[in-house]
Amino acid sequence: MSTNSVEAVHRQFRKLTKTKGGFANENSLLKLLYAGILKASERWTHPIQNWDLTLSL
């Protein structure tokens, strides 16, 4: 796992938790982070647009 991918996960966690005041317990936080990672991982599997063009340069 590269530094960029670790930073991307960290960014997703910050985005999910920054607007929350607090959590009732540890499980509620873990559920939120798990659901957020599932949603974010859908976007990470999409192909990069114009990748062939970028490689040919």
PDB file of N, CA, C and O in Angstrom:
ATOM      1  N   MET A   1       0.856  -1.172   0.000  1.00  0.00           N
ATOM      2  CA  MET A   1       0.000   0.000   0.000  1.00  0.00           C
ATOM      3  C   MET A   1       0.907   1.242   0.000  1.00  0.00           C
ATOM      4  O   MET A   1       1.825   1.349   0.814  1.00  0.00           O
ATOM      5  N   SER A   2       0.644   2.152  -0.899  1.00  0.00           N
ATOM      6  CA  SER A   2       1.495   3.340  -0.999  1.00  0.00           C
ATOM      7  C   SER A   2       1.031   4.426  -0.034  1.00  0.00           C
ATOM      8  O   SER A   2      -0.050   4.346   0.549  1.00  0.00           O
ATOM      9  N   THR A   3       1.860   5.420   0.114  1.00  0.00           N
ATOM     10  CA  THR A   3       1.538   6.546   0.990  1.00  0.00           C
ATOM     11  C   THR A   3       0.284   7.259   0.523  1.00  0.00           C
ATOM     12  O   THR A   3      -0.536   7.672   1.343  1.00  0.00           O
ATOM     13  N   ASN A   4       0.122   7.411  -0.798  1.00  0.00           N
ATOM     14  CA  ASN A   4      -1.053   8.093  -1.316  1.00  0.00           C
ATOM     15  C   ASN A   4      -2.340   7.359  -0.968  1.00  0.00           C
ATOM     16  O   ASN A   4      -3.347   7.992  -0.650  1.00  0.00           O
ATOM     17  N   SER A   5      -2.320   6.040  -1.026  1.00  0.00           N
ATOM     18  CA  SER A   5      -3.536   5.294  -0.704  1.00  0.00           C
ATOM     19  C   SER A   5      -3.851   5.382   0.788  1.00  0.00           C
ATOM     20  O   SER A   5      -5.020   5.445   1.168  1.00  0.00           O
ATOM     21  N   VAL A   6      -2.827   5.387   1.631  1.00  0.00           N
ATOM     22  CA  VAL A   6      -3.050   5.547   3.067  1.00  0.00           C
ATOM     23  C   VAL A   6      -3.628   6.937   3.343  1.00  0.00           C
ATOM     24  O   VAL A   6      -4.553   7.078   4.143  1.00  0.00           O
ATOM     25  N   GLU A   7      -3.095   7.939   2.694  1.00  0.00           N
ATOM     26  CA  GLU A   7      -3.609   9.296   2.871  1.00  0.00           C
ATOM     27  C   GLU A   7      -5.042   9.417   2.358  1.00  0.00           C
ATOM     28  O   GLU A   7      -5.834  10.173   2.922  1.00  0.00           O
ATOM     29  N   ALA A   8      -5.386   8.692   1.306  1.00  0.00           N
ATOM     30  CA  ALA A   8      -6.753   8.724   0.784  1.00  0.00           C
ATOM     31  C   ALA A   8      -7.731   8.132   1.800  1.00  0.00           C
ATOM     32  O   ALA A   8      -8.822   8.667   1.998  1.00  0.00           O
ATOM     33  N   VAL A   9      -7.344   7.038   2.437  1.00  0.00           N
ATOM     34  CA  VAL A   9      -8.201   6.442   3.464  1.00  0.00           C
ATOM     35  C   VAL A   9      -8.332   7.391   4.648  1.00  0.00           C
ATOM     36  O   VAL A   9      -9.426   7.575   5.182  1.00  0.00           O
ATOM     37  N   HIS A  10      -7.231   7.987   5.055  1.00  0.00           N
ATOM     38  CA  HIS A  10      -7.256   8.931   6.176  1.00  0.00           C
ATOM     39  C   HIS A  10      -8.168  10.120   5.854  1.00  0.00           C
ATOM     40  O   HIS A  10      -8.928  10.572   6.711  1.00  0.00           O
ATOM     41  N   ARG A  11      -8.091  10.616   4.632  1.00  0.00           N
ATOM     42  CA  ARG A  11      -8.939  11.730   4.194  1.00  0.00           C
ATOM     43  C   ARG A  11     -10.414  11.346   4.277  1.00  0.00           C
ATOM     44  O   ARG A  11     -11.241  12.147   4.711  1.00  0.00           O
ATOM     45  N   GLN A  12     -10.746  10.123   3.862  1.00  0.00           N
ATOM     46  CA  GLN A  12     -12.129   9.661   3.948  1.00  0.00           C
ATOM     47  C   GLN A  12     -12.589   9.598   5.402  1.00  0.00           C
ATOM     48  O   GLN A  12     -13.711   9.999   5.711  1.00  0.00           O
ATOM     49  N   PHE A  13     -11.747   9.106   6.286  1.00  0.00           N
ATOM     50  CA  PHE A  13     -12.100   9.044   7.706  1.00  0.00           C
ATOM     51  C   PHE A  13     -12.337  10.436   8.274  1.00  0.00           C
ATOM     52  O   PHE A  13     -13.302  10.650   9.008  1.00  0.00           O
ATOM     53  N   ARG A  14     -11.466  11.381   7.942  1.00  0.00           N
ATOM     54  CA  ARG A  14     -11.641  12.757   8.432  1.00  0.00           C
ATOM     55  C   ARG A  14     -12.936  13.355   7.913  1.00  0.00           C
ATOM     56  O   ARG A  14     -13.662  14.017   8.655  1.00  0.00           O
ATOM     57  N   LYS A  15     -13.227  13.121   6.639  1.00  0.00           N
ATOM     58  CA  LYS A  15     -14.441  13.668   6.031  1.00  0.00           C
ATOM     59  C   LYS A  15     -15.690  13.125   6.736  1.00  0.00           C
ATOM     60  O   LYS A  15     -16.660  13.854   6.944  1.00  0.00           O
ATOM     61  N   LEU A  16     -15.656  11.853   7.096  1.00  0.00           N
ATOM     62  CA  LEU A  16     -16.801  11.236   7.758  1.00  0.00           C
ATOM     63  C   LEU A  16     -16.995  11.720   9.189  1.00  0.00           C
ATOM     64  O   LEU A  16     -18.129  11.857   9.647  1.00  0.00           O
ATOM     65  N   THR A  17     -15.915  11.977   9.890  1.00  0.00           N
ATOM     66  CA  THR A  17     -16.016  12.252  11.322  1.00  0.00           C
ATOM     67  C   THR A  17     -15.953  13.733  11.693  1.00  0.00           C
ATOM     68  O   THR A  17     -16.266  14.085  12.830  1.00  0.00           O
ATOM     69  N   LYS A  18     -15.561  14.604  10.777  1.00  0.00           N
ATOM     70  CA  LYS A  18     -15.331  15.998  11.180  1.00  0.00           C
ATOM     71  C   LYS A  18     -16.612  16.731  11.565  1.00  0.00           C
ATOM     72  O   LYS A  18     -16.559  17.665  12.366  1.00  0.00           O
ATOM     73  N   THR A  19     -17.752  16.340  11.024  1.00  0.00           N
ATOM     74  CA  THR A  19     -18.992  17.048  11.333  1.00  0.00           C
ATOM     75  C   THR A  19     -19.754  16.423  12.494  1.00  0.00           C
ATOM     76  O   THR A  19     -20.791  16.945  12.906  1.00  0.00           O
ATOM     77  N   LYS A  20     -19.259  15.329  13.016  1.00  0.00           N
ATOM     78  CA  LYS A  20     -19.935  14.650  14.132  1.00  0.00           C
ATOM     79  C   LYS A  20     -19.408  15.197  15.453  1.00  0.00           C
ATOM     80  O   LYS A  20     -18.202  15.360  15.636  1.00  0.00           O
ATOM     81  N   GLY A  21     -20.312  15.474  16.350  1.00  0.00           N
ATOM     82  CA  GLY A  21     -19.910  15.999  17.646  1.00  0.00           C
ATOM     83  C   GLY A  21     -19.285  14.945  18.537  1.00  0.00           C
ATOM     84  O   GLY A  21     -18.319  15.211  19.252  1.00  0.00           O
ATOM     85  N   GLY A  22     -19.838  13.756  18.490  1.00  0.00           N
ATOM     86  CA  GLY A  22     -19.323  12.675  19.320  1.00  0.00           C
ATOM     87  C   GLY A  22     -20.029  11.390  18.952  1.00  0.00           C
ATOM     88  O   GLY A  22     -20.953  11.386  18.139  1.00  0.00           O
ATOM     89  N   PHE A  23     -19.599  10.318  19.544  1.00  0.00           N
ATOM     90  CA  PHE A  23     -20.179   9.019  19.258  1.00  0.00           C
ATOM     91  C   PHE A  23     -20.602   8.367  20.566  1.00  0.00           C
ATOM     92  O   PHE A  23     -19.935   8.503  21.592  1.00  0.00           O
ATOM     93  N   ALA A  24     -21.721   7.656  20.510  1.00  0.00           N
ATOM     94  CA  ALA A  24     -22.257   7.027  21.713  1.00  0.00           C
ATOM     95  C   ALA A  24     -21.298   5.975  22.261  1.00  0.00           C
ATOM     96  O   ALA A  24     -21.142   5.833  23.473  1.00  0.00           O
ATOM     97  N   ASN A  25     -20.665   5.244  21.360  1.00  0.00           N
ATOM     98  CA  ASN A  25     -19.695   4.230  21.784  1.00  0.00           C
ATOM     99  C   ASN A  25     -18.760   3.919  20.624  1.00  0.00           C
ATOM    100  O   ASN A  25     -18.921   4.451  19.526  1.00  0.00           O
ATOM    101  N   GLU A  26     -17.802   3.070  20.871  1.00  0.00           N
ATOM    102  CA  GLU A  26     -16.803   2.740  19.862  1.00  0.00           C
ATOM    103  C   GLU A  26     -17.428   2.045  18.650  1.00  0.00           C
ATOM    104  O   GLU A  26     -17.004   2.269  17.516  1.00  0.00           O
ATOM    105  N   ASN A  27     -18.435   1.202  18.892  1.00  0.00           N
ATOM    106  CA  ASN A  27     -19.071   0.489  17.790  1.00  0.00           C
ATOM    107  C   ASN A  27     -19.759   1.429  16.807  1.00  0.00           C
ATOM    108  O   ASN A  27     -19.749   1.171  15.603  1.00  0.00           O
ATOM    109  N   SER A  28     -20.349   2.500  17.290  1.00  0.00           N
ATOM    110  CA  SER A  28     -21.008   3.438  16.381  1.00  0.00           C
ATOM    111  C   SER A  28     -19.986   4.114  15.470  1.00  0.00           C
ATOM    112  O   SER A  28     -20.263   4.336  14.292  1.00  0.00           O
ATOM    113  N   LEU A  29     -18.829   4.437  15.993  1.00  0.00           N
ATOM    114  CA  LEU A  29     -17.755   5.006  15.171  1.00  0.00           C
ATOM    115  C   LEU A  29     -17.262   3.993  14.148  1.00  0.00           C
ATOM    116  O   LEU A  29     -17.089   4.327  12.976  1.00  0.00           O
ATOM    117  N   LEU A  30     -17.035   2.754  14.585  1.00  0.00           N
ATOM    118  CA  LEU A  30     -16.561   1.713  13.671  1.00  0.00           C
ATOM    119  C   LEU A  30     -17.563   1.442  12.549  1.00  0.00           C
ATOM    120  O   LEU A  30     -17.165   1.222  11.405  1.00  0.00           O
ATOM    121  N   LYS A  31     -18.851   1.457  12.865  1.00  0.00           N
ATOM    122  CA  LYS A  31     -19.878   1.245  11.842  1.00  0.00           C
ATOM    123  C   LYS A  31     -19.859   2.368  10.811  1.00  0.00           C
ATOM    124  O   LYS A  31     -19.977   2.121   9.611  1.00  0.00           O
ATOM    125  N   LEU A  32     -19.712   3.596  11.282  1.00  0.00           N
ATOM    126  CA  LEU A  32     -19.657   4.739  10.372  1.00  0.00           C
ATOM    127  C   LEU A  32     -18.448   4.637   9.449  1.00  0.00           C
ATOM    128  O   LEU A  32     -18.568   4.843   8.242  1.00  0.00           O
ATOM    129  N   LEU A  33     -17.287   4.320  10.011  1.00  0.00           N
ATOM    130  CA  LEU A  33     -16.077   4.211   9.205  1.00  0.00           C
ATOM    131  C   LEU A  33     -16.158   3.044   8.220  1.00  0.00           C
ATOM    132  O   LEU A  33     -15.704   3.159   7.082  1.00  0.00           O
ATOM    133  N   TYR A  34     -16.726   1.939   8.649  1.00  0.00           N
ATOM    134  CA  TYR A  34     -16.871   0.775   7.774  1.00  0.00           C
ATOM    135  C   TYR A  34     -17.773   1.107   6.590  1.00  0.00           C
ATOM    136  O   TYR A  34     -17.430   0.808   5.446  1.00  0.00           O
ATOM    137  N   ALA A  35     -18.920   1.722   6.857  1.00  0.00           N
ATOM    138  CA  ALA A  35     -19.846   2.090   5.778  1.00  0.00           C
ATOM    139  C   ALA A  35     -19.199   3.114   4.840  1.00  0.00           C
ATOM    140  O   ALA A  35     -19.395   3.055   3.626  1.00  0.00           O
ATOM    141  N   GLY A  36     -18.443   4.035   5.395  1.00  0.00           N
ATOM    142  CA  GLY A  36     -17.767   5.039   4.568  1.00  0.00           C
ATOM    143  C   GLY A  36     -16.708   4.434   3.676  1.00  0.00           C
ATOM    144  O   GLY A  36     -16.572   4.836   2.521  1.00  0.00           O
ATOM    145  N   ILE A  37     -15.954   3.475   4.186  1.00  0.00           N
ATOM    146  CA  ILE A  37     -14.929   2.820   3.377  1.00  0.00           C
ATOM    147  C   ILE A  37     -15.561   1.984   2.278  1.00  0.00           C
ATOM    148  O   ILE A  37     -15.043   1.938   1.162  1.00  0.00           O
ATOM    149  N   LEU A  38     -16.668   1.327   2.574  1.00  0.00           N
ATOM    150  CA  LEU A  38     -17.359   0.563   1.526  1.00  0.00           C
ATOM    151  C   LEU A  38     -17.778   1.481   0.388  1.00  0.00           C
ATOM    152  O   LEU A  38     -17.605   1.147  -0.784  1.00  0.00           O
ATOM    153  N   LYS A  39     -18.329   2.636   0.736  1.00  0.00           N
ATOM    154  CA  LYS A  39     -18.775   3.581  -0.286  1.00  0.00           C
ATOM    155  C   LYS A  39     -17.576   4.147  -1.061  1.00  0.00           C
ATOM    156  O   LYS A  39     -17.633   4.269  -2.285  1.00  0.00           O
ATOM    157  N   ALA A  40     -16.514   4.483  -0.368  1.00  0.00           N
ATOM    158  CA  ALA A  40     -15.335   5.046  -1.018  1.00  0.00           C
ATOM    159  C   ALA A  40     -14.652   4.017  -1.909  1.00  0.00           C
ATOM    160  O   ALA A  40     -14.137   4.367  -2.971  1.00  0.00           O
ATOM    161  N   SER A  41     -14.641   2.764  -1.497  1.00  0.00           N
ATOM    162  CA  SER A  41     -13.962   1.735  -2.287  1.00  0.00           C
ATOM    163  C   SER A  41     -14.650   1.504  -3.625  1.00  0.00           C
ATOM    164  O   SER A  41     -14.014   1.026  -4.565  1.00  0.00           O
ATOM    165  N   GLU A  42     -15.920   1.826  -3.731  1.00  0.00           N
ATOM    166  CA  GLU A  42     -16.616   1.731  -5.023  1.00  0.00           C
ATOM    167  C   GLU A  42     -15.977   2.690  -6.023  1.00  0.00           C
ATOM    168  O   GLU A  42     -15.804   2.344  -7.192  1.00  0.00           O
ATOM    169  N   ARG A  43     -15.633   3.876  -5.576  1.00  0.00           N
ATOM    170  CA  ARG A  43     -15.024   4.869  -6.470  1.00  0.00           C
ATOM    171  C   ARG A  43     -13.591   4.509  -6.833  1.00  0.00           C
ATOM    172  O   ARG A  43     -13.123   4.837  -7.923  1.00  0.00           O
ATOM    173  N   TRP A  44     -12.893   3.836  -5.926  1.00  0.00           N
ATOM    174  CA  TRP A  44     -11.492   3.499  -6.160  1.00  0.00           C
ATOM    175  C   TRP A  44     -11.332   2.426  -7.226  1.00  0.00           C
ATOM    176  O   TRP A  44     -10.234   2.248  -7.753  1.00  0.00           O
ATOM    177  N   THR A  45     -12.399   1.708  -7.557  1.00  0.00           N
ATOM    178  CA  THR A  45     -12.292   0.639  -8.545  1.00  0.00           C
ATOM    179  C   THR A  45     -12.633   1.112  -9.947  1.00  0.00           C
ATOM    180  O   THR A  45     -12.476   0.351 -10.902  1.00  0.00           O
ATOM    181  N   HIS A  46     -13.092   2.337 -10.097  1.00  0.00           N
ATOM    182  CA  HIS A  46     -13.406   2.864 -11.422  1.00  0.00           C
ATOM    183  C   HIS A  46     -12.115   3.093 -12.202  1.00  0.00           C
ATOM    184  O   HIS A  46     -11.104   3.504 -11.632  1.00  0.00           O
ATOM    185  N   PRO A  47     -12.152   2.829 -13.498  1.00  0.00           N
ATOM    186  CA  PRO A  47     -10.947   3.075 -14.298  1.00  0.00           C
ATOM    187  C   PRO A  47     -10.642   4.573 -14.394  1.00  0.00           C
ATOM    188  O   PRO A  47     -11.546   5.406 -14.324  1.00  0.00           O
ATOM    189  N   ILE A  48      -9.403   4.890 -14.549  1.00  0.00           N
ATOM    190  CA  ILE A  48      -8.986   6.284 -14.676  1.00  0.00           C
ATOM    191  C   ILE A  48      -9.284   6.752 -16.088  1.00  0.00           C
ATOM    192  O   ILE A  48      -8.922   6.095 -17.064  1.00  0.00           O
ATOM    193  N   GLN A  49      -9.945   7.890 -16.185  1.00  0.00           N
ATOM    194  CA  GLN A  49     -10.316   8.425 -17.491  1.00  0.00           C
ATOM    195  C   GLN A  49      -9.063   8.843 -18.269  1.00  0.00           C
ATOM    196  O   GLN A  49      -8.127   9.409 -17.704  1.00  0.00           O
ATOM    197  N   ASN A  50      -9.063   8.557 -19.562  1.00  0.00           N
ATOM    198  CA  ASN A  50      -7.999   8.950 -20.479  1.00  0.00           C
ATOM    199  C   ASN A  50      -6.626   8.402 -20.068  1.00  0.00           C
ATOM    200  O   ASN A  50      -5.603   9.025 -20.354  1.00  0.00           O
ATOM    201  N   TRP A  51      -6.596   7.256 -19.407  1.00  0.00           N
ATOM    202  CA  TRP A  51      -5.340   6.697 -18.951  1.00  0.00           C
ATOM    203  C   TRP A  51      -4.450   6.324 -20.141  1.00  0.00           C
ATOM    204  O   TRP A  51      -3.236   6.515 -20.083  1.00  0.00           O
ATOM    205  N   ASP A  52      -5.039   5.797 -21.218  1.00  0.00           N
ATOM    206  CA  ASP A  52      -4.256   5.443 -22.407  1.00  0.00           C
ATOM    207  C   ASP A  52      -3.570   6.665 -22.988  1.00  0.00           C
ATOM    208  O   ASP A  52      -2.411   6.595 -23.396  1.00  0.00           O
ATOM    209  N   LEU A  53      -4.277   7.781 -23.027  1.00  0.00           N
ATOM    210  CA  LEU A  53      -3.711   9.031 -23.535  1.00  0.00           C
ATOM    211  C   LEU A  53      -2.550   9.479 -22.642  1.00  0.00           C
ATOM    212  O   LEU A  53      -1.513   9.918 -23.139  1.00  0.00           O
ATOM    213  N   THR A  54      -2.726   9.367 -21.344  1.00  0.00           N
ATOM    214  CA  THR A  54      -1.683   9.771 -20.409  1.00  0.00           C
ATOM    215  C   THR A  54      -0.433   8.897 -20.581  1.00  0.00           C
ATOM    216  O   THR A  54       0.687   9.407 -20.557  1.00  0.00           O
ATOM    217  N   LEU A  55      -0.620   7.619 -20.750  1.00  0.00           N
ATOM    218  CA  LEU A  55       0.524   6.713 -20.918  1.00  0.00           C
ATOM    219  C   LEU A  55       1.264   6.956 -22.224  1.00  0.00           C
ATOM    220  O   LEU A  55       2.471   6.728 -22.305  1.00  0.00           O
ATOM    221  N   SER A  56       0.553   7.414 -23.245  1.00  0.00           N
ATOM    222  CA  SER A  56       1.195   7.594 -24.550  1.00  0.00           C
ATOM    223  C   SER A  56       2.038   8.870 -24.623  1.00  0.00           C
ATOM    224  O   SER A  56       2.819   9.041 -25.560  1.00  0.00           O
ATOM    225  N   LEU A  57       1.888   9.754 -23.655  1.00  0.00           N
ATOM    226  CA  LEU A  57       2.645  11.020 -23.683  1.00  0.00           C
ATOM    227  C   LEU A  57       4.061  10.853 -23.284  1.00  0.00           C
ATOM    228  O   LEU A  57       4.815  11.825 -23.261  1.00  0.00           O
TER     229      LEU A  57
END
